[in-house]
Amino acid sequence: MSTLHQVALTYVKNVGPSIAKLMVSYFGSAERVFTVPQSKLLDIPGISQNRVEQLKLGEALRKAEEELKFIEKNNIDVVFYTDAAYPKRLKNLNDSPILLYSKGNMDMNARRVISIVGTRNATEYGRQLCRQLIEELQPYNVLIVSGLALGIDVCAHKECVKLDMPTIGVLGHGLDMLYPGQNRSTAEKMLENGGLLSEYPSGAMPDRGHFPERNRIVAGMADATVVIEASLKGGALITAEIANSYNRDVFTFPGRVGDEFSEGCNFLVRHNKAALLTNAADLAYSLGWEKEEGMPITQQLALPIDLSADERQIFELIRENKQPLAIDDLSIKINMPMSLLAMNLLNMEMQGYIRSLPGKTYTIN
């Protein structure tokens, strides 16, 4: 498939990602979109005569030829949405870009991908949380994605570089520049293990509207998004909302009451838009991750010795049952008052012997 025509498709007037994908699907390739008689374009649902006249396909091809010169000169990779290298987590989203420009050494389809976002005005509390989280995530072989902005974003990238963890910065402009400029040194180091990613061609400036668009890539290419410090207005909350709309997990650290850059995190928790996070173990537990690749989860088959008589009885009953047990069923089977049972269950959960599941059901941890 011709890279020239793939790039040219992004320059076609009044054609967004959804229509562009429809055109490629209808004709079989980006090249065919430019080589079939224009009258054939009218066969595509939603393409009117007026729109065909506005496409300006020749102009798009000329711009693409110039962009290819820049790409070749600067060792930039073009990743089309049908390529195997395209982020599979992002691919099936309706508004995902039809094409990405990448620079560096990256695997956008790593087994585990986490997006980390937060305020540009990060406090020392937020930066410390960010550094600690990434350090704790290192044993899980995670790819960290962020937006290479000031504050939490660049803190995440810097910590990844320090620990030699893969990290990708998604930019809101073309790869011919870097905004903000003070992050250039970090960006250059990221190219060795990760790199830079953008849907915008060279010459595209960091316009205000580009950053919310960029955020959908940050959220869409990850298994989950972690918000570290955020005000009620800003890109971090936008990214969290986008992740929620994609049915992706969102996590956030609790913030101090009354702190401006904790208000956004507390808002997400209060409105059930994010799960509360205190460390990387919480994240790994929620996502079902193991530290050692390919190693099964160790099941505790021996009866813990530090349980009370009531707790041992509860533990045995839950262990013997093949399915999670509801608290009502437990109360009946064990003939224990609900208040006492709830207290024992909480104590056992806090010790890590059992875990609660939706619907007030319990299983062995």
Stockholm file with secondary structure:
# STOCKHOLM 1.0

chainA/1-365         MSTLHQVALTYVKNVGPSIAKLMVSYFGSAERVFTVPQSKLLDIPGISQNRVEQLKLGEALRKAEEELKFIEKNNIDVVFYTDAAYPKRLKNLNDSPILLYSKGNMDMNARRVISIVGTRNATEYGRQLCRQLIEELQPYNVLIVSGLALGIDVCAHKECVKLDMPTIGVLGHGLDMLYPGQNRSTAEKMLENGGLLSEYPSGAMPDRGHFPERNRIVAGMADATVVIEASLKGGALITAEIANSYNRDVFTFPGRVGDEFSEGCNFLVRHNKAALLTNAADLAYSLGWEKEEGMPITQQLALPIDLSADERQIFELIRENKQPLAIDDLSIKINMPMSLLAMNLLNMEMQGYIRSLPGKTYTIN
#=GR chainA/1-365 SS CCHHHHHHHTTSTTCCHHHHHHHHHHHSSHHHHHHSCGGGGGGSTTCCHHHHHHCCHHHHHHHHHHHHHHHHHTTCEEEETTSTTSCHHHHTSTTCCSEEEEEEECCTTCSCEEEEEECSSCCHHHHHHHHHHHHHHGGGCCEEEECCCTTHHHHHHHHHHHHTCCEEEECSSCTTSCSSGGGHHHHHHHTTSEEEEESSCTTCCCCTTHHHHHHHHHHHTSSEEEEESCCSSSHHHHHHHHHHHTTCEEEECCCCTTCGGGHHHHHHHHTTSSEECSSHHHHHHHHTCCSSTTCCCCCCCSCCTTCCHHHHHHHHHHHHCSSCEEHHHHHHHHTCCHHHHHHHHHHHHHHTSEEEETTTEEEEC
#=GC SS_cons         CCHHHHHHHTTSTTCCHHHHHHHHHHHSSHHHHHHSCGGGGGGSTTCCHHHHHHCCHHHHHHHHHHHHHHHHHTTCEEEETTSTTSCHHHHTSTTCCSEEEEEEECCTTCSCEEEEEECSSCCHHHHHHHHHHHHHHGGGCCEEEECCCTTHHHHHHHHHHHHTCCEEEECSSCTTSCSSGGGHHHHHHHTTSEEEEESSCTTCCCCTTHHHHHHHHHHHTSSEEEEESCCSSSHHHHHHHHHHHTTCEEEECCCCTTCGGGHHHHHHHHTTSSEECSSHHHHHHHHTCCSSTTCCCCCCCSCCTTCCHHHHHHHHHHHHCSSCEEHHHHHHHHTCCHHHHHHHHHHHHHHTSEEEETTTEEEEC
//
